[in-house]
Amino acid sequence: MRPAYAGAMTDPQCDALLRLVHAGGGVAARRRLLDSHSCPATALAAGARYWRSHGVDEPQILALLTTDSYALTATRDWLQQDGHHLLGWQDPDYPALLRRIPSPPLALFVAGDPTSLWHPSVAVVGSRSPSAGGRDNAFDFGRAFADSGLTVTSGLAAGIDTAAHEGALAAGGRTIAVLGTGPDVPYPRANAALHGRIVAGGVVVSEHPPGTLARKEHFPSRNRIIAGLALGTLVVEAAERSGALITARMATDCGRDVFAVPGSIHNPVARGCHRLIRDGAGLVETAQEVIDALGALAGELAEALRGRLAGPTSLASPMSGASAGGRPVLSAHHQKLWQALGHDPTDMDRLVLRTGLTAAELSSMLLVMELEGRVAVEHGRYSRKR
């Protein structure tokens, strides 16, 4: 899978997509506009009458005709920096699971490794003011998920979100922070250092352009991305009126599993979890219960990834057959990687030296092998799964 850089488009394509993003408002009409054209530039060039026919409203049309050049320049400048990426609705690297939600974002601004958005993840959400035990549970679940190879997705909020991110990082695993601000605006500000650590070792993602400040209405819509990227959502602690319950409802709307950790009947931030359990969420006491429940969906994601990969790293053609034992037939590149992998954990640099393949090629192949249960990853080091 290629990295999703803004530079992967021609400048006119990138600029056209940015203008569509900066128009703001509901995303459905702009998605329809993109779906009816081969690229963002032709969609933008179609003109106001055509935009209206696809449901683009008058405020959006005005914004498209009078785009703020300063805002566009600031966004372009952000995209020029290392590790900053733009994924548009038409981009083949747009996350497969996110496409399936009722209202997927028009585009994603990504800081960090965009391939992490294709990795199987579990969302961990909950109260901004958890009990000490709830905070410990979120950290422990996050660490256990990361140890198992799952990515931990959350919203960088105070409380449960923070603890879940910290748990994943403590295990040396992947974590995704979905923001209701621009990707460069940590919220709350107290999590600025955590934001930097996630960018360095995982990914920060937002549908809002760089520089976008916190607005109350952005956070419920942010929750649909958290739910949409994940195979399932775990609520650790939540009051009866909680944003975490919105995320859980959105996960259900996406057809994803919802799990909840029970708590004391005297704990007000356990009542939301108890309500979810009464409504059919899975009651869980250990991370392994969640991991076991999500196995089938992880397999579906592996199929989507196989369909996405192209060129010498593609599994679509080499794996169309199977060996006599029912195991997929590996391509020459995959065989080379399999021979380079040992039973002792090996870092990416050494695999590059052993195989002669690039880190990008190896990353795609390792991800598929991990999804298939062939490869284990721990602290950025890979080995054959026992």
C-alpha positions in Angstrom: 0.0 0.0 0.0 1.5 3.3 -0.9 1.6 6.1 1.6 -1.2 8.6 1.2 0.6 11.8 0.5 -1.0 15.0 -0.7 1.7 14.9 -3.3 0.3 11.7 -4.7 -2.2 13.9 -6.5 -1.3 16.5 -9.0 -1.4 20.0 -7.4 -4.7 20.9 -9.2 -6.3 17.7 -7.8 -5.1 18.4 -4.3 -6.2 22.0 -4.5 -9.7 21.0 -5.8 -10.2 18.5 -3.0 -9.0 21.1 -0.4 -11.5 23.6 -1.8 -14.3 21.0 -1.5 -13.2 20.2 2.1 -13.0 23.9 3.1 -16.6 24.5 1.8 -17.8 22.9 5.1 -21.4 21.8 5.9 -22.8 18.4 5.2 -20.6 15.9 3.4 -23.1 13.7 1.6 -23.7 16.1 -1.4 -20.0 16.7 -1.9 -19.4 12.9 -1.8 -22.1 12.5 -4.5 -20.3 15.2 -6.5 -17.0 13.3 -6.3 -18.7 10.0 -7.1 -20.1 11.4 -10.4 -16.7 12.6 -11.6 -13.3 11.0 -12.2 -11.4 13.4 -10.0 -11.9 16.4 -7.6 -10.8 18.9 -10.3 -13.5 17.9 -12.8 -16.1 17.9 -10.0 -15.1 21.4 -9.0 -15.1 22.6 -12.6 -18.6 21.4 -13.2 -20.0 24.6 -11.9 -22.7 25.9 -9.5 -25.7 24.5 -11.5 -24.3 21.0 -11.5 -23.3 21.3 -7.8 -26.9 22.2 -6.9 -28.2 19.2 -8.8 -26.1 17.0 -6.5 -27.5 18.7 -3.4 -24.7 21.1 -2.6 -26.4 24.0 -0.7 -26.1 27.7 -1.2 -23.6 28.4 1.7 -21.4 25.6 0.3 -21.6 27.0 -3.2 -20.7 30.5 -2.0 -17.7 29.0 -0.1 -16.6 27.1 -3.3 -16.8 30.3 -5.3 -15.0 32.4 -2.7 -12.6 30.1 -1.1 -10.4 31.6 1.6 -6.9 31.7 0.0 -5.2 32.1 3.4 -6.9 29.0 4.8 -6.0 27.0 1.7 -2.4 28.2 1.8 -2.1 27.2 5.5 -3.5 23.8 4.7 -1.1 23.3 1.8 1.8 24.4 4.1 0.8 21.8 6.6 0.6 19.1 4.0 4.2 19.9 2.8 5.6 18.8 6.2 7.0 15.3 6.7 4.5 12.8 8.0 1.4 14.8 6.9 -1.1 13.3 4.5 -4.4 13.8 2.9 -6.8 11.0 2.0 -9.8 11.9 -0.2 -13.0 10.0 -0.6 -11.9 8.8 -4.0 -8.4 7.7 -2.8 -8.0 3.9 -3.0 -6.1 4.1 0.4 -9.2 5.6 2.1 -9.9 3.2 5.0 -12.1 0.3 3.9 -14.1 0.1 7.2 -14.8 3.8 7.2 -16.3 3.6 3.8 -19.1 1.4 5.2 -20.5 3.9 7.8 -23.7 5.9 7.1 -21.9 9.2 6.7 -18.2 8.8 5.9 -15.9 11.9 5.9 -15.1 13.6 2.6 -11.4 13.5 3.4 -9.0 12.8 6.2 -6.1 14.8 7.3 -3.5 12.4 8.8 -0.4 13.0 10.9 1.7 9.9 11.3 1.5 6.6 9.5 -1.7 6.4 7.3 -1.4 2.7 6.8 -2.3 2.3 10.5 -5.9 3.3 9.5 -6.2 -0.1 7.7 -5.0 -2.1 10.7 -7.6 -3.9 12.7 -8.5 -1.8 15.7 -10.8 -1.6 18.7 -12.2 1.7 19.9 -11.9 2.4 23.7 -14.0 5.2 24.9 -15.6 6.5 28.2 -15.9 9.2 30.7 -13.7 12.3 30.8 -13.9 12.1 34.6 -13.5 8.4 35.4 -12.9 6.7 38.7 -9.4 5.6 39.5 -10.4 2.0 38.8 -11.9 3.0 35.4 -8.8 4.8 34.4 -6.7 1.7 35.3 -9.1 -0.5 33.4 -8.8 1.6 30.3 -5.0 1.5 30.5 -5.0 -2.2 31.0 -7.4 -2.9 28.2 -5.5 -0.6 25.9 -2.2 -2.4 26.7 -3.7 -5.8 26.3 -5.2 -5.0 22.9 -1.9 -3.6 21.7 -0.1 -6.7 23.0 -2.5 -8.8 21.0 -1.7 -6.8 17.8 -4.9 -4.8 17.7 -4.7 -1.0 17.3 -6.4 1.1 19.9 -8.6 3.9 18.6 -9.9 6.7 20.8 -10.4 10.5 20.8 -7.5 11.9 22.8 -10.0 13.3 25.4 -9.2 13.5 29.1 -9.9 10.4 31.2 -10.7 7.1 29.6 -9.4 8.1 26.1 -6.1 9.3 27.5 -5.6 6.1 29.6 -6.4 3.8 26.6 -3.9 5.6 24.3 -1.3 5.5 27.1 -1.8 1.8 27.6 -1.3 1.1 23.9 1.9 3.2 23.8 3.2 1.5 27.0 2.9 -1.9 25.1 4.8 -0.5 22.1 1.7 -0.9 20.0 -0.3 1.2 17.6 -2.9 3.8 18.6 -5.1 6.1 16.6 -6.3 9.5 17.9 -9.4 10.9 16.1 -9.8 14.6 16.8 -12.7 17.0 16.6 -10.2 19.7 15.9 -7.6 20.1 13.2 -5.0 17.4 13.2 -2.5 19.9 14.6 -4.6 21.1 17.5 -4.4 18.8 20.5 -7.6 18.9 22.6 -7.5 19.2 25.5 -4.3 21.3 25.5 -3.0 19.2 28.4 -2.7 16.3 26.0 -0.2 18.1 23.7 2.7 15.8 24.7 0.5 12.7 24.2 -0.5 14.0 20.8 3.1 14.3 19.8 3.8 10.7 21.0 0.9 9.4 19.0 2.1 11.2 15.9 5.5 9.7 16.4 4.3 6.1 16.9 0.8 5.9 15.5 -1.5 8.3 13.8 -3.6 11.3 14.5 -6.6 11.9 12.1 -9.3 14.5 11.6 -11.8 15.4 8.9 -11.2 19.1 9.8 -8.4 21.1 8.1 -5.3 22.1 10.1 -5.9 25.0 12.4 -9.5 24.1 13.2 -10.2 24.9 16.8 -12.5 23.0 19.2 -16.2 23.5 18.5 -18.9 21.7 20.5 -20.7 20.3 17.4 -17.5 18.7 16.0 -17.2 16.1 18.8 -20.4 14.0 18.2 -19.5 13.9 14.5 -15.9 12.9 15.5 -17.3 9.9 17.3 -18.7 8.4 14.1 -15.1 8.2 12.8 -13.9 6.5 16.0 -16.7 3.9 15.6 -16.2 3.6 11.9 -12.5 2.9 11.9 -12.8 0.2 14.6 -13.9 -3.4 14.4 -15.8 -2.9 17.6 -16.2 -0.4 20.4 -15.5 -0.9 24.1 -17.0 1.5 26.7 -15.1 1.3 29.9 -17.0 3.9 32.0 -19.7 6.3 31.0 -22.5 8.3 32.7 -26.0 7.9 31.4 -25.6 11.1 29.3 -22.3 10.6 27.7 -20.5 11.1 24.4 -19.2 7.5 24.8 -22.8 6.3 24.5 -23.1 8.3 21.2 -20.0 6.5 19.9 -21.5 3.1 21.0 -24.8 3.9 19.2 -22.9 4.9 16.1 -20.9 1.7 16.2 -24.2 -0.2 16.3 -25.4 1.8 13.3 -22.3 0.7 11.5 -23.0 -2.9 12.2 -20.0 -3.2 14.6 -19.9 -5.0 18.0 -20.3 -2.9 21.2 -18.9 -4.1 24.5 -19.1 -2.6 28.0 -17.3 -3.1 31.3 -19.7 -3.4 34.2 -19.1 -1.5 37.4 -20.4 -0.8 40.9 -24.1 0.1 41.1 -22.9 3.0 43.3 -20.7 4.4 40.6 -22.5 7.1 38.5 -20.1 6.7 35.6 -20.9 3.0 35.4 -24.6 3.6 34.7 -24.1 4.2 31.0 -22.3 0.8 30.7 -25.1 -0.9 32.5 -27.6 0.7 30.2 -25.6 -0.6 27.2 -25.5 -4.1 28.6 -29.3 -4.0 29.2 -29.6 -2.9 25.5 -27.6 -5.8 24.2 -23.9 -4.8 24.4 -21.5 -7.6 25.3 -20.5 -7.6 29.0 -16.8 -8.1 29.1 -14.3 -8.6 32.0 -11.2 -9.2 30.0 -9.6 -7.9 26.8 -9.4 -11.5 25.5 -13.2 -11.7 25.3 -13.2 -8.7 23.0 -10.2 -10.0 20.9 -12.0 -13.4 20.4 -15.2 -11.7 19.4 -13.5 -9.5 16.7 -11.6 -12.3 15.0 -14.1 -12.7 12.1 -14.2 -9.0 11.3 -10.4 -8.9 11.2 -10.6 -11.5 8.5 -12.9 -9.3 6.5 -10.5 -6.5 6.8 -7.7 -8.7 5.5 -9.8 -9.5 2.4 -10.3 -5.8 1.8 -6.6 -5.1 2.1 -5.8 -8.0 -0.3 -8.1 -6.3 -2.8 -6.4 -3.0 -2.3 -2.8 -4.0 -2.7 -1.3 -3.8 -6.2 1.9 -4.5 -8.0 4.7 -6.7 -6.6 3.2 -6.6 -3.1 -0.3 -7.7 -4.1 -1.8 -10.8 -2.6 -4.9 -10.7 -4.9 -3.3 -12.8 -7.6 -0.7 -14.9 -5.8 -3.2 -15.9 -3.2 -6.0 -16.8 -5.5 -4.8 -20.4 -5.3 -4.1 -22.5 -2.3 -1.7 -25.2 -1.4 -2.8 -28.8 -0.9 -3.0 -28.1 2.8 -5.4 -25.2 2.3 -2.8 -22.5 3.0 -2.7 -19.7 0.5 0.1 -19.8 -2.1 2.7 -17.1 -1.5 4.1 -14.9 -4.2 7.9 -14.8 -4.6 8.1 -11.6 -2.6 6.1 -13.1 0.2 8.2 -16.3 0.2 11.3 -14.1 0.5 9.8 -12.3 3.5 8.7 -15.6 5.1 12.2 -16.9 4.8 13.6 -13.7 6.3 11.3 -14.0 9.3 12.5 -16.1 12.2 10.9 -17.2 15.4 12.9 -14.5 17.2 11.5 -10.9 16.8 13.2 -9.0 14.0 13.0 -5.3 13.3 12.1 -3.7 10.0 15.6 -2.5 9.2 16.9 -6.0 9.4 14.1 -7.3 7.2 14.9 -4.7 4.6 18.5 -5.9 4.6 17.5 -9.6 4.4 15.0 -9.3 1.6 16.2 -6.3 -0.5 12.6 -5.0 -0.4 11.5 -1.5 0.7 10.0 -0.8 4.1 6.8 0.2 2.4 6.5 -3.1 0.5 7.3 -5.1 3.7 4.9 -3.1 5.8 2.0 -4.0 3.4 2.9 -7.7 3.3 3.5 -7.9 7.1 0.1 -6.4 7.8 -1.7 -9.0 5.7 0.3 -11.8 7.2 -0.5 -10.4 10.7 -4.2 -10.3 9.8 -4.0 -13.9 8.6 -2.5 -15.0 11.9 0.9 -15.9 10.4 3.0 -13.1 11.9 3.2 -11.6 15.4 4.3 -8.1 16.0 5.6 -6.8 19.3 7.3 -3.4 20.0 7.8 -2.9 16.2 9.6 -6.3 15.8 8.1 -9.2 13.7 8.3 -13.0 14.0 6.5 -16.0 12.8 3.5 -16.8 14.9 3.9 -19.9 17.0 
